[in-house]
Amino acid sequence: MTLSAHIVVRQAGFGDVETLIEFSAAMAQETEGRCLDRDRLRNGTRAVLNTPERGFFLVAEVHDQDCPRLAGQLMVTFEWSDWRNGVFWWVQSVYVDPTYRRQGVYRAMHAEIVAKAATDPQVCGIRLYAEQNNHEAQTVYQRVGLVPAGYVVYEQDFVLSKRIDQAHKADR
């Protein structure tokens, strides 16, 4: 059974910060086995909410018996494409509470992103990345119409890599 008729997708606000932090921390732990620093995560979440140029969060509320409960989140950040003379919206920090998975929560959020992007002439596309072993998420993304882009993402992480190095040194 799909809950789509009972899902309301809206832009997140400051009243949602603690749930956004919980969801982002749970997503990092579940998908990458990472334990995020909650203070840094709180500051990063507030930074997006305070500075719309950085991006925005959407949340999905499930309305059970007139009691809304946050069931999922995603964050959108922006990347300029000189090739397209437009902006890609990067979908990040996707999380759906396990209680509400496979019930249309991500689909509802994705549909909202597509609808918002379609009204903005500067937006040239939507992108996201998924942990390479997270096959369940990859299947969901393909079901909503996303296709693998053919790119491999490389990074040099100046924040989380330091925390991992420090943890390994402390274990010695």
PyMOL commands that set and color helices and strands:
alter all, ss='L'
color gray80, all
select helices_A, chain A and resi 4-6+14-32+38-50+98-100+105-118+135-143+160-171
alter helices_A, ss='H'
color red, helices_A
select strands_A, chain A and resi 7-11+55-64+67-81+86-96+123-128
alter strands_A, ss='S'
color yellow, strands_A
deselect
rebuild
show_as cartoon
